[in-house]
Amino acid sequence: MMQSLADLLTAALLLLGAGFALIGSIAILRLPDIFTRLHGPAKATTLGVGGILLASILYFSTHGDLSLHELLISIFLFITAPVSAHSIARAALHRRCRSIAPLADEDRPVSPGDRESPADLSDAETGQGSKFG
């Protein structure tokens, strides 16, 4: 009874992991630009491989010796995937890659280059009053 329950849970984790990995892989192909494509491998594929590794841990702990190699692989994966996605995003920003999906003007954050210099702003906009009233 306990063996079949472990096998069912292993199968469910394998299917869940494979589903996440498939969704992450499809996202790489379907999403339009580099910034949106980063979410596929960084989020869904990481969860997919994590599910497969959990299934492997469960299977080998119930059918033989307890092996924690998969746990070390999972820890390494969950640490390196966000770091590599962040590095790719920074490289894309450094190369000035543009996002295909435009933001609406009212939703767009104001960057320092979009505003005038402080010398061009009035006292009311800068929040500084005149020294002499």
TORPA-938259 format. One line per field, with one value per atom (N, C-alpha, C): residue number from 1; atom name; y, x, z. Coordinates in Angstrom, 1 decimal. Each point is the difference from the previous one (the first is absolute). Example, Ala and Ser with C-alpha at 12.3 -4.5 7.8 and 13.67 -1.06 7.14 Angstrom:
BEGIN
k = c(1	1	1	2	2	2)
a = c(N	CA	C	N	CA	C)
Y = c(-5.7	1.2	1.2	1.1	1.1	1.1)
X = c(13.2	-0.9	0.9	-0.4	0.9	-0.8)
Z = c(7.8	0.0	0.0	-0.7	0.0	0.8)
***
This chain:
BEGIN
k = c(1	1	1	2	2	2	3	3	3	4	4	4	5	5	5	6	6	6	7	7	7	8	8	8	9	9	9	10	10	10	11	11	11	12	12	12	13	13	13	14	14	14	15	15	15	16	16	16	17	17	17	18	18	18	19	19	19	20	20	20	21	21	21	22	22	22	23	23	23	24	24	24	25	25	25	26	26	26	27	27	27	28	28	28	29	29	29	30	30	30	31	31	31	32	32	32	33	33	33	34	34	34	35	35	35	36	36	36	37	37	37	38	38	38	39	39	39	40	40	40	41	41	41	42	42	42	43	43	43	44	44	44	45	45	45	46	46	46	47	47	47	48	48	48	49	49	49	50	50	50	51	51	51	52	52	52	53	53	53	54	54	54	55	55	55	56	56	56	57	57	57	58	58	58	59	59	59	60	60	60	61	61	61	62	62	62	63	63	63	64	64	64	65	65	65	66	66	66	67	67	67	68	68	68	69	69	69	70	70	70	71	71	71	72	72	72	73	73	73	74	74	74	75	75	75	76	76	76	77	77	77	78	78	78	79	79	79	80	80	80	81	81	81	82	82	82	83	83	83	84	84	84	85	85	85	86	86	86	87	87	87	88	88	88	89	89	89	90	90	90	91	91	91	92	92	92	93	93	93	94	94	94	95	95	95	96	96	96	97	97	97	98	98	98	99	99	99	100	100	100	101	101	101	102	102	102	103	103	103	104	104	104	105	105	105	106	106	106	107	107	107	108	108	108	109	109	109	110	110	110	111	111	111	112	112	112	113	113	113	114	114	114	115	115	115	116	116	116	117	117	117	118	118	118	119	119	119	120	120	120	121	121	121	122	122	122	123	123	123	124	124	124	125	125	125	126	126	126	127	127	127	128	128	128	129	129	129	130	130	130	131	131	131	132	132	132	133	133	133)
a = c(N	CA	C	N	CA	C	N	CA	C	N	CA	C	N	CA	C	N	CA	C	N	CA	C	N	CA	C	N	CA	C	N	CA	C	N	CA	C	N	CA	C	N	CA	C	N	CA	C	N	CA	C	N	CA	C	N	CA	C	N	CA	C	N	CA	C	N	CA	C	N	CA	C	N	CA	C	N	CA	C	N	CA	C	N	CA	C	N	CA	C	N	CA	C	N	CA	C	N	CA	C	N	CA	C	N	CA	C	N	CA	C	N	CA	C	N	CA	C	N	CA	C	N	CA	C	N	CA	C	N	CA	C	N	CA	C	N	CA	C	N	CA	C	N	CA	C	N	CA	C	N	CA	C	N	CA	C	N	CA	C	N	CA	C	N	CA	C	N	CA	C	N	CA	C	N	CA	C	N	CA	C	N	CA	C	N	CA	C	N	CA	C	N	CA	C	N	CA	C	N	CA	C	N	CA	C	N	CA	C	N	CA	C	N	CA	C	N	CA	C	N	CA	C	N	CA	C	N	CA	C	N	CA	C	N	CA	C	N	CA	C	N	CA	C	N	CA	C	N	CA	C	N	CA	C	N	CA	C	N	CA	C	N	CA	C	N	CA	C	N	CA	C	N	CA	C	N	CA	C	N	CA	C	N	CA	C	N	CA	C	N	CA	C	N	CA	C	N	CA	C	N	CA	C	N	CA	C	N	CA	C	N	CA	C	N	CA	C	N	CA	C	N	CA	C	N	CA	C	N	CA	C	N	CA	C	N	CA	C	N	CA	C	N	CA	C	N	CA	C	N	CA	C	N	CA	C	N	CA	C	N	CA	C	N	CA	C	N	CA	C	N	CA	C	N	CA	C	N	CA	C	N	CA	C	N	CA	C	N	CA	C	N	CA	C	N	CA	C	N	CA	C	N	CA	C	N	CA	C	N	CA	C	N	CA	C	N	CA	C	N	CA	C	N	CA	C	N	CA	C	N	CA	C	N	CA	C	N	CA	C	N	CA	C	N	CA	C	N	CA	C	N	CA	C	N	CA	C	N	CA	C	N	CA	C)
Y = c(-1.2	1.2	1.3	0.0	1.1	0.2	-1.1	0.0	0.6	-0.4	0.5	1.5	0.5	1.4	0.8	-0.5	0.7	0.0	-1.1	0.0	1.0	0.1	0.9	1.5	0.3	1.3	0.3	-1.0	0.1	0.4	-0.8	0.3	1.3	0.5	1.3	1.1	-0.2	1.0	0.0	-1.1	-0.1	0.7	-0.2	0.6	1.5	0.4	1.5	0.6	-0.6	0.6	0.0	-1.0	0.0	1.0	0.2	1.1	1.4	0.2	1.3	0.2	-1.0	0.1	0.2	-0.6	0.2	1.4	0.5	1.4	1.0	-0.2	0.8	0.0	-1.2	-0.1	0.7	-0.2	0.6	1.6	0.4	1.5	0.6	-0.7	0.5	0.2	-0.9	0.1	1.0	0.2	0.8	1.4	0.3	1.4	0.9	1.3	0.8	0.6	0.3	0.6	-0.6	0.4	-0.6	0.1	1.1	0.3	-1.0	-0.2	-0.9	-1.4	-0.3	-1.4	-0.4	0.9	-0.4	-0.8	0.3	-0.6	-1.5	-0.4	-1.4	-0.9	0.2	-0.9	0.4	1.2	0.4	-0.5	0.0	-0.4	-1.4	-0.2	-1.3	-1.1	0.1	-1.1	-0.3	1.0	-0.3	-0.8	0.3	-0.8	-1.4	-0.1	-1.3	-0.9	0.5	-0.8	-0.3	0.9	-0.2	-1.2	0.0	-1.1	-1.3	0.0	-1.3	-0.5	0.9	-0.4	-0.4	0.6	-0.5	-1.4	-0.2	-1.4	-1.0	0.4	-0.9	-0.3	1.1	-0.3	-0.9	0.2	-0.9	-1.4	-0.2	-1.3	-0.8	0.6	-0.7	-0.2	0.9	-0.2	-1.2	-0.3	-1.1	-1.3	0.0	-1.2	-0.4	0.7	-0.4	0.9	0.3	0.9	1.4	0.7	1.4	0.8	0.7	0.8	1.5	0.8	1.4	0.8	-0.7	0.8	0.9	-0.5	0.8	1.3	-0.1	1.1	1.1	-0.4	0.9	0.6	-0.7	0.5	1.0	-0.3	1.0	1.3	-0.1	1.2	0.8	-0.6	0.7	0.6	-0.7	0.5	1.3	-0.1	1.1	1.2	-0.2	1.1	0.7	-0.9	0.5	0.5	-0.5	0.4	1.5	0.5	1.5	0.9	-0.5	0.8	0.1	-1.2	0.1	0.8	-0.1	0.9	1.4	0.4	1.4	0.4	-0.8	0.4	0.2	-0.9	0.2	1.3	0.3	1.2	1.2	0.0	1.1	0.2	-1.1	0.1	0.5	-0.4	0.6	1.5	0.4	1.4	0.8	-0.6	0.6	0.2	-1.0	0.1	0.8	0.5	0.9	-0.8	-1.2	-0.8	0.6	0.2	0.5	-1.1	0.3	-0.9	0.3	-1.1	0.2	0.5	-0.4	0.4	1.4	1.0	1.4	0.2	0.8	0.4	1.3	0.1	1.2	1.1	1.2	1.2	0.2	-0.1	0.2	-1.1	-1.2	-1.1	0.0	0.7	-0.1	0.7	-0.6	0.6	1.1	1.1	1.1	-0.3	0.0	-0.3	1.4	0.0	1.3	0.7	-0.6	0.6	0.7	-0.4	0.5	1.4	0.4	1.2	1.1	1.2	1.1	0.1	0.7	0.2	0.9	-0.1	0.8	1.5	0.5	1.4	0.4	-0.9	0.3	0.0	-0.6	-0.2	1.3	0.3	1.1	-0.4	1.0	-0.2	-0.9	0.1	-0.8	-1.5	-0.3	-1.3	-0.7	0.8	-0.6	0.0	0.7	0.0	1.0	0.7	1.0	1.4	0.7	1.4	0.9	1.2	1.0	0.3	0.3	0.4	1.3	0.8	1.4	0.2	-1.1	0.1	0.4)
X = c(0.8	-0.8	0.9	1.0	0.8	0.9	0.4	0.8	-0.8	-1.3	-0.8	-0.3	-0.1	-0.3	1.3	1.2	1.2	0.2	-0.4	0.1	-1.0	-1.2	-1.0	0.5	0.6	0.5	1.2	0.8	1.2	-0.5	-1.0	-0.6	-0.6	-0.7	-0.6	1.1	1.0	1.1	0.7	0.2	0.6	-0.9	-1.3	-0.9	-0.1	0.0	0.0	1.3	1.1	1.3	0.1	-0.4	0.0	-0.9	-1.2	-0.9	0.6	0.6	0.7	1.1	0.8	1.1	-0.5	-1.1	-0.5	-0.6	-0.6	-0.6	1.2	1.0	1.2	0.7	0.0	0.7	-0.9	-1.3	-0.9	0.1	0.2	0.0	1.3	1.1	1.1	-0.3	-0.7	-0.4	-1.0	-1.0	-1.2	0.1	0.8	0.0	0.8	-0.4	0.6	1.4	0.4	1.3	0.8	1.2	0.9	-0.4	-0.7	-0.4	-1.1	-1.0	-1.1	0.5	1.0	0.5	0.8	0.4	0.8	-0.9	-1.3	-0.9	-0.1	0.0	-0.1	1.0	1.3	1.0	0.2	-0.1	0.3	-1.1	-1.2	-1.1	-0.5	-0.7	-0.7	1.0	1.1	0.9	0.7	0.3	0.6	-0.9	-1.3	-1.0	-0.1	0.0	-0.1	1.2	1.2	1.1	0.0	-0.4	-0.2	-1.0	-1.1	-1.0	0.6	0.7	0.6	1.1	0.7	1.0	-0.6	-1.1	-0.7	-0.6	-0.5	-0.5	1.2	1.1	1.2	0.4	0.0	0.3	-0.9	-1.3	-1.1	0.2	0.2	0.1	1.2	1.2	1.2	0.0	-0.7	-0.1	-0.9	-1.0	-0.9	0.4	0.8	0.4	1.5	0.6	1.5	0.6	1.2	0.8	-0.5	0.1	-0.3	1.1	-0.2	1.0	-0.4	0.9	-0.3	0.7	0.4	0.6	-1.0	-1.2	-1.1	-0.3	0.1	-0.2	1.1	1.2	1.1	-0.2	-0.4	-0.3	-1.1	-1.1	-1.1	0.5	0.8	0.5	0.8	0.9	0.8	-0.9	-1.0	-0.9	-0.8	-0.5	-0.8	0.8	1.3	0.9	0.5	0.3	0.7	-1.1	-1.2	-0.9	-0.4	-0.3	-0.3	1.2	1.2	1.2	0.3	-0.2	0.3	-1.1	-1.2	-1.1	0.3	0.5	0.3	1.2	1.0	1.1	-0.4	-0.9	-0.5	-0.8	-0.8	-0.8	0.9	1.0	1.0	0.7	0.4	0.7	-0.9	-1.3	-0.9	-0.2	-0.1	-0.1	1.2	1.2	1.3	0.1	-0.5	0.0	-1.2	-0.8	-1.2	-1.0	-0.2	-1.1	-1.3	-0.9	-1.3	-1.0	-1.0	-1.1	-1.0	-0.5	-1.0	-1.3	-0.4	-1.3	0.2	-0.6	0.2	-0.9	0.5	-0.8	-0.8	-1.2	-0.8	0.7	-0.1	0.7	-0.3	-1.2	-0.4	0.6	0.2	0.5	1.5	0.6	1.5	0.7	0.9	0.8	0.8	0.2	0.8	1.5	0.8	1.4	0.7	1.2	0.7	0.3	0.1	0.3	-1.2	-1.2	-1.3	-0.3	0.5	-0.3	1.0	-0.4	1.0	1.0	1.0	1.0	-0.6	0.5	-0.5	0.0	0.9	0.1	-1.2	-0.6	-1.1	-1.4	0.0	-1.2	-0.3	-1.3	-0.3	0.2	-0.1	0.2	-1.1	-1.2	-1.1	0.2	0.6	0.2	1.1	1.0	1.1	-0.2	-1.0	-0.3	0.9	0.8	0.9	-0.6	-0.2	-0.4	1.2	-0.4	1.1	0.6	1.2	0.7	-0.6	-0.4	-0.3	-1.5	-0.8	-1.5	-0.6)
Z = c(0.0	0.0	0.0	0.9	0.1	-1.2	-0.6	-1.3	-1.1	-0.2	-1.1	0.2	1.3	0.3	-0.4	0.3	-0.4	-1.5	-0.7	-1.4	-0.7	0.6	-0.5	0.2	1.1	0.3	-0.9	-0.2	-1.0	-1.4	-0.4	-1.3	-0.1	1.0	0.0	-0.1	0.8	0.0	-1.4	-0.6	-1.3	-1.1	0.1	-0.9	0.2	1.3	0.3	-0.5	0.3	-0.4	-1.5	-0.7	-1.5	-0.6	0.6	-0.4	0.1	1.2	0.2	-1.0	-0.2	-1.0	-1.4	-0.4	-1.3	-0.1	1.0	-0.1	-0.1	0.8	-0.1	-1.3	-0.7	-1.3	-1.1	0.1	-0.9	0.1	1.2	0.3	-0.7	-0.1	-0.7	-1.4	-0.6	-1.4	-0.3	0.8	-0.3	0.4	1.1	0.5	-0.9	-0.1	-1.1	0.2	1.2	0.2	1.1	0.2	0.9	1.5	0.3	1.4	0.4	-0.9	0.3	-0.1	-0.9	-0.1	1.2	0.8	1.2	1.0	0.0	1.0	-0.3	-1.2	-0.4	0.7	-0.3	0.7	1.5	0.3	1.4	1.0	-0.4	0.9	-0.3	-1.1	-0.2	-0.2	-0.7	-0.2	1.3	0.8	1.3	0.9	0.0	0.7	-0.6	-1.3	-0.6	0.3	-0.1	0.4	1.5	0.8	1.5	0.2	-0.7	0.2	-0.4	-1.1	-0.5	1.0	0.6	1.0	1.3	0.4	1.2	-0.3	-1.2	-0.3	0.1	-0.5	0.0	1.5	0.8	1.4	0.7	-0.3	0.6	-0.5	-1.3	-0.6	0.6	0.0	0.4	1.5	0.8	1.4	0.4	-0.8	0.3	-0.7	-1.1	-0.7	0.2	0.8	0.2	1.0	-0.2	0.9	-0.1	1.1	0.0	-0.6	-1.0	-0.7	0.0	0.5	0.0	-1.1	-1.0	-1.1	-0.7	0.0	-0.7	0.9	1.3	0.8	-0.2	-0.2	-0.3	-1.4	-0.9	-1.4	0.1	0.8	0.2	0.6	1.0	0.7	-1.0	-0.7	-1.0	-1.1	-0.4	-1.1	0.5	1.2	0.5	0.4	0.2	0.2	-1.3	-1.0	-1.2	-1.0	-0.1	-1.0	0.2	1.1	0.1	-0.2	0.4	-0.3	-1.5	-0.7	-1.4	-0.8	0.5	-0.7	0.3	1.2	0.3	-0.9	-0.1	-0.9	-1.4	-0.5	-1.4	-0.2	1.0	0.0	0.0	0.9	0.0	-1.3	-0.6	-1.3	-1.1	0.1	-1.0	0.2	1.3	0.3	-0.5	0.3	-0.4	-1.5	-0.8	-1.4	-0.5	0.9	-0.4	-0.8	0.3	-0.7	0.5	-1.0	0.3	0.2	0.8	0.2	-1.2	-0.5	-1.1	0.5	1.2	0.6	0.6	-0.7	0.6	1.2	0.9	1.1	-0.3	0.6	-0.1	0.6	-0.5	0.5	1.5	0.4	1.4	0.9	-0.5	0.8	0.0	-0.9	-0.1	1.1	0.6	1.1	-0.6	0.8	-0.4	0.3	-1.1	0.3	0.1	0.5	0.2	-1.3	-1.1	-1.3	-0.6	0.5	-0.6	0.6	1.1	0.7	-0.4	0.1	-0.2	1.1	-0.3	1.1	1.1	1.2	1.1	-0.3	-0.8	-0.4	-0.8	-0.8	-0.8	0.7	1.2	0.8	0.8	0.2	0.8	1.5	0.9	1.4	0.5	-0.5	0.5	-0.3	-1.2	-0.4	0.8	0.3	0.8	1.5	0.4	1.5	0.8	-0.8	0.7	-0.2	1.1	-0.1	-0.2	-0.3	-0.1	1.4	0.1	1.2	0.6	-0.9	0.5	0.0	-0.1	0.2	-1.2)
***
